[in-house]
Amino acid sequence: MRFQATLALLASLSLSSLASTVADVEADLQNIATQTTTLDNAINAFPNTGGSLLNALAIHNDAVNLGSAIDKGTSDVNGAPKPFSEADGTTVLQAVQAIEPTILDTLTVIVQKKAAFQGLPIGGIPALVLQDLQNLNASTFKFEAALISAAPTDLIPTATTIESAINSAFATAIAAYSS
Ligand SMILES: *[C@@H]1O[C@H](CO)[C@@H](O)[C@H](O)[C@H]1NC(C)=O
């Protein structure tokens, strides 16, 4: 029993000290890019009238998957050695810059689709979209803070500019679904 308890303790210690690397963060950003594109495509494809509940629920699913991908990114940034080197920081920043337009498009088009979601024969979808937006906003806030805390000093202004643009797009979309 004692021996097993010691083993369990050792296992949990080694798990909790497992560090991540910048390569993990780059892989996470790849995944976030893929999931963002999937979500953006699904939202753009949702028809302005006559959309199906199935497609609306698929959008919800895509949003949940994106949230998990972002949360994994946050925990890997938090587990990686900081600050990132200049080269790594630049690679990470460029990956984020590459995703930014898709995030902004998603948040713009979701607002344009509110009437389409309201028009579905089953209610509750706009409320579900609002909840997804709030969850994604919260996950994104944490990821942004983690990335900025890891960024080399000279890259922080650019990172902060991206952060502001994304946060303000979230605020606009959340406001549209809150009224
Ligand atoms: C987005 O999330 C952050 C952190 O949880 C929160 O402070 C902010 O108010 C949220 N934005 C909106 C528009 O709800």
The ligand as an SDF file (V2000), in Angstrom:
LIG
                    3D

 14 14  0  0  0  0  0  0  0  0999 V2000
  -14.2390   38.6750  -22.2240 C   0  0  0  0  0  0  0  0  0  0  0  0
  -13.6120   37.9560  -21.1460 O   0  0  0  0  0  0  0  0  0  0  0  0
  -12.9380   38.7800  -20.2150 C   0  0  0  0  0  0  0  0  0  0  0  0
  -12.2060   37.8790  -19.2480 C   0  0  0  0  0  0  0  0  0  0  0  0
  -13.0220   36.9010  -18.7120 O   0  0  0  0  0  0  0  0  0  0  0  0
  -13.9130   39.7190  -19.5460 C   0  0  0  0  0  0  0  0  0  0  0  0
  -13.2370   40.5710  -18.6540 O   0  0  0  0  0  0  0  0  0  0  0  0
  -14.6200   40.5350  -20.6170 C   0  0  0  0  0  0  0  0  0  0  0  0
  -15.6100   41.3350  -20.0200 O   0  0  0  0  0  0  0  0  0  0  0  0
  -15.2570   39.6250  -21.6510 C   0  0  0  0  0  0  0  0  0  0  0  0
  -15.8240   40.4270  -22.7300 N   0  0  0  0  0  0  0  0  0  0  0  0
  -17.1310   40.4790  -22.9440 C   0  0  0  0  0  0  0  0  0  0  0  0
  -17.5400   41.3820  -24.0340 C   0  0  0  0  0  0  0  0  0  0  0  0
  -17.9390   39.8420  -22.2940 O   0  0  0  0  0  0  0  0  0  0  0  0
  1  2  1  0
  1 10  1  0
  2  3  1  0
  3  4  1  0
  3  6  1  0
  4  5  1  0
  6  7  1  0
  6  8  1  0
  8  9  1  0
  8 10  1  0
 10 11  1  0
 11 12  1  0
 12 13  1  0
 12 14  2  0
M  END
$$$$
